[in-house]
Amino acid sequence: MRTGLSLDDAIAALGGGVPQATDPTPYTQADWLGATEESLKAAKPWHTVADRGEGDIAFLPGYVFDADPIVDADPRTLLGWQPKDGTAACCSATTSCCESATDAVEALGSDAFFPSLLLGSPLGYRSEANASVEDPLLVADLVDRVVPAAIEAGIRSITAPWLHDSAYSDVLALALQAYGGDIAFHGENNLLDLQHDSYDAYLASLPARKRRRVKEDRDRADNSGTRIERKDGVELRPLIGRITELVTQNRQKYEGGEDEVHIGALLTALVEGGADIRAYLVHKDDAVVAASVTVRQGKRLFVKWAGFDYEALGERSGVYFEIALDRPLRDAYAEGLTAIEAGPGADEAKRLRGFRPGRIRSVVLVTDTALRPKVAELHAAYGQARRETLGAAAEEAPTTAIGRLKAKLLGSTAYEPIKPLQPEGGCCG
């Protein structure tokens, strides 16, 4: 077991590549992480590799920030804190809780949080571990190495901000909770399992009202005076600058920590690294006025970025639905993929097309045990504020014994969470 590794050392310890058995996303692949380190200069790699022998290996990416990272990677953001310059996190919940939370977090001081270790991919908005075998307990092995080593190195907080629903994320959350971390609701993803033989069969399965809305969106795009084309891989090289510009404008309009340098570096890394990256480009006259970027990883398609020149297109051209949802869906069915992940935002349009919400949780662990009750209070309040602002449904009470146990362990609102491990020498130490 090794932790605090550079990306090169981690990939070498993994035998040359990130393990694929656990269906990883593009956001924890070597090319993506390398571009993250190149463009996010404040991020110092702290990757962890577990090796049980006989090919059983696991990988957990991580980054250390000494102070004031991009707002999406700041541990204080998970407590409702907002920086004085008004920068907001991606898909943040701007509520009345945040002004008082900012004051409360400021009162704790920055030394309570920095240096901070973020587990996951800060520009991929994903906290996930990957393994060569389907054994979630390998993740617990990773955490058992990471947390003590981080504390010994002077890390003041450890976060896993974007835990998507999976057995591996559940174990990662529970393992961090066992060391004193707090778990809270963070947001929702949009997921669609491709269960039909074709796009036409999928469309026919939707209720008539929803089919009519999809057709109306397509008609608006067809009548927008634009031309849409798809380009893949190295075909995108001469377009990276324009796509970056469009996506950056969109990120600035709807908030998010990625800037032009980050997006350009990531796009370049995906293209040059041979990733299965595609872009749907909207042309109006001689200009590219919109783009949507997707990445295929295994049998899944990820809609990562979209950008629009609203002055050229107007606000209701219908182009967004065509390039960010409908064309990727058609292509995914044509390629025999099993799922498409469209990310947060535009939830109504996505749910209209049959996407289901996928819960995202966050974990915050501060090493100062005296601060943990206050941090847990702020984290829970911010999670509830996000749930209300995003209109996310409350968690239903589980009906099975294993469901009730899992809910209790993960700190569901209906149950008390488990107590953290006691310090050595204490009860059960």
C-alpha positions, -999 to 999 in steps of 0.1 A, spaced: 0 0 0 15 34 -11 1 69 -7 12 104 -14 23 93 -49 28 114 -80 8 104 -110 38 88 -128 46 68 -97 10 58 -92 6 46 -128 39 27 -126 27 10 -94 -6 1 -112 13 -16 -139 10 11 -165 -27 21 -164 -58 28 -142 -76 -4 -134 -108 -8 -154 -129 -36 -137 -150 -12 -118 -163 7 -148 -144 40 -142 -153 74 -156 -131 94 -179 -123 117 -150 -99 94 -132 -80 83 -162 -43 92 -165 -47 117 -194 -74 136 -175 -54 136 -142 -23 147 -160 -41 177 -175 -55 185 -141 -21 188 -127 -8 208 -156 -36 234 -155 -45 234 -118 -11 246 -105 -22 247 -68 -31 210 -69 -3 188 -56 -8 151 -64 -15 127 -35 -25 95 -52 -29 61 -34 -24 26 -47 -34 -6 -29 -19 -40 -40 -31 -72 -24 -10 -93 -48 -22 -117 -75 -34 -87 -96 -58 -72 -70 -50 -35 -72 -70 -3 -65 -64 34 -72 -76 65 -54 -66 98 -69 -62 128 -46 -48 164 -45 -34 185 -17 -42 222 -16 -22 244 7 -47 273 7 -76 289 -13 -81 264 -42 -108 269 -69 -141 272 -51 -153 238 -62 -123 222 -45 -124 243 -13 -135 222 17 -152 253 32 -176 254 2 -192 221 15 -202 240 46 -220 268 28 -190 292 28 -187 316 -1 -156 337 -10 -158 374 -7 -153 379 -44 -187 363 -50 -174 333 -69 -199 304 -66 -193 267 -69 -207 248 -99 -245 242 -95 -243 258 -60 -273 264 -38 -275 301 -32 -297 304 -2 -301 324 30 -281 298 48 -249 309 31 -244 343 46 -245 331 81 -225 299 72 -198 320 57 -194 339 89 -194 307 109 -168 291 87 -146 322 87 -148 321 125 -132 287 125 -101 301 107 -84 288 75 -60 267 96 -89 244 105 -91 233 68 -57 238 52 -37 221 40 -66 201 25 -66 167 8 -93 163 -19 -100 127 -28 -110 124 -65 -108 145 -96 -113 182 -89 -119 191 -125 -140 160 -132 -163 166 -102 -159 129 -92 -147 112 -61 -141 76 -70 -117 48 -65 -110 22 -93 -100 -14 -89 -90 -44 -109 -115 -66 -92 -150 -61 -80 -143 -59 -43 -155 -27 -27 -135 -35 5 -104 -27 -14 -116 9 -11 -115 6 27 -79 -6 24 -71 26 6 -88 48 32 -70 30 60 -37 41 44 -47 76 33 -62 90 65 -34 82 90 -7 92 65 -25 125 57 -29 134 94 8 125 100 17 148 71 -2 178 87 -33 177 65 -61 195 83 -91 183 63 -100 155 39 -129 158 15 -146 135 -10 -170 162 -25 -186 141 -53 -196 106 -43 -220 92 -69 -242 62 -60 -222 30 -62 -210 2 -39 -175 17 -41 -186 52 -32 -207 38 -3 -176 21 11 -155 52 6 -180 73 25 -184 48 53 -146 44 57 -141 81 59 -170 83 84 -154 57 105 -125 81 109 -148 110 119 -159 123 85 -195 137 80 -217 126 51 -243 149 36 -264 153 4 -246 173 -23 -266 171 -55 -280 150 -83 -267 136 -115 -289 127 -145 -286 91 -157 -303 71 -184 -300 33 -188 -303 24 -225 -328 -4 -223 -343 -4 -258 -330 -18 -291 -329 15 -308 -334 52 -304 -368 50 -322 -379 23 -298 -368 44 -268 -386 74 -281 -418 54 -287 -417 42 -251 -421 78 -238 -456 91 -230 -472 110 -259 -469 143 -241 -431 139 -237 -426 127 -273 -444 158 -284 -421 180 -263 -390 163 -278 -403 168 -313 -410 205 -305 -374 209 -293 -361 192 -325 -383 214 -347 -369 245 -330 -334 234 -337 -342 225 -373 -357 260 -378 -329 279 -361 -310 285 -393 -280 264 -382 -261 233 -394 -250 206 -369 -221 182 -374 -202 158 -352 -164 156 -351 -143 130 -332 -109 127 -318 -81 144 -337 -106 161 -359 -111 184 -330 -75 198 -329 -82 230 -348 -115 235 -329 -102 233 -293 -98 270 -290 -133 279 -301 -149 251 -281 -130 262 -250 -142 298 -256 -178 287 -259 -177 264 -229 -160 290 -208 -187 316 -216 -213 290 -205 -194 282 -172 -192 319 -164 -229 324 -171 -240 294 -149 -211 294 -124 -184 269 -120 -147 267 -110 -133 256 -143 -117 284 -164 -104 287 -199 -70 272 -190 -85 242 -173 -110 234 -201 -84 239 -229 -59 216 -211 -84 189 -205 -97 190 -241 -62 189 -255 -53 159 -232 -83 140 -243 -77 145 -280 -39 139 -278 -43 109 -254 -66 91 -278 -97 93 -257 -130 86 -275 -141 122 -274 -168 137 -297 -181 172 -302 -214 183 -317 -208 216 -334 -234 242 -344 -226 264 -374 -244 296 -382 -232 313 -414 -194 308 -412 -191 307 -374 -192 279 -348 -218 292 -323 -224 262 -300 -207 230 -291 -214 200 -269 -186 176 -259 -191 140 -249 -166 113 -239 -172 75 -243 -157 53 -216 -164 16 -220 -201 12 -227 -211 45 -212 -213 80 -227 -206 111 -206 -219 145 -216 -192 167 -201 -194 203 -216 -217 225 -235 -211 261 -247 -233 286 -266 -230 320 -282 -264 332 -270 -261 365 -289 -260 346 -322 -285 319 -312 -309 335 -289 -321 319 -256 -347 295 -270 -332 281 -302 -337 245 -292 -301 238 -301 -291 228 -265 -315 199 -265 -304 187 -299 -266 187 -293 -264 179 -255 -292 153 -253 -309 141 -284 -280 135 -308 -258 119 -281 -287 97 -273 -292 87 -309 -255 79 -313 -253 60 -280 -281 37 -291 -265 33 -326 -233 22 -309 -249 -3 -285 -240 16 -254 -256 8 -221 -259 42 -204 -256 79 -208 -247 103 -180 -257 139 -186 -246 156 -154 -265 181 -133 -285 210 -146 -314 213 -171 -331 187 -150 -366 192 -164 -354 186 -200 -335 155 -190 -362 140 -169 -386 147 -198 -364 123 -218 -365 96 -191 -333 104 -172 -334 95 -136 -318 114 -107 -286 99 -93 -277 111 -58 -244 127 -51 -231 128 -15 -201 147 0 -178 138 29 -159 163 51 -134 152 77 -115 177 98 -86 164 118 -93 187 148 -118 166 167 -131 195 187 -144 211 155 -162 181 141 -196 188 157 -197 223 143 -185 211 109 -211 184 108 -238 209 117 -227 233 89 -223 204 64 -258 191 71 -274 225 68 -257 232 35 -267 197 22 -303 204 32 -302 239 15 -289 223 -17 -316 196 -16 -343 223 -12 -328 246 -38 -323 219 -64 -358 205 -57 -344 170 -49 -368 146 -34 -364 135 2 -349 101 8 -376 74 11 -374 52 42 -359 18 32 -381 -12 34 -355 -40 37 -332 -49 66 -301 -43 45 -315 -10 33 -322 1 68 -287 -9 79 -271 9 49 -292 41 56 -282 41 92 -245 36 84 -246 64 58 -262 88 81 -297 90 65 -319 117 80 -340 90 95 -312 74 114 -283 83 136 -249 78 119 -223 54 133 -198 69 157 -162 74 145 -133 53 155 -120 61 189 -85 74 194 -59 47 202 -62 39 239 -99 48 241 -129 25 240 -126 2 210 -93 19 201 
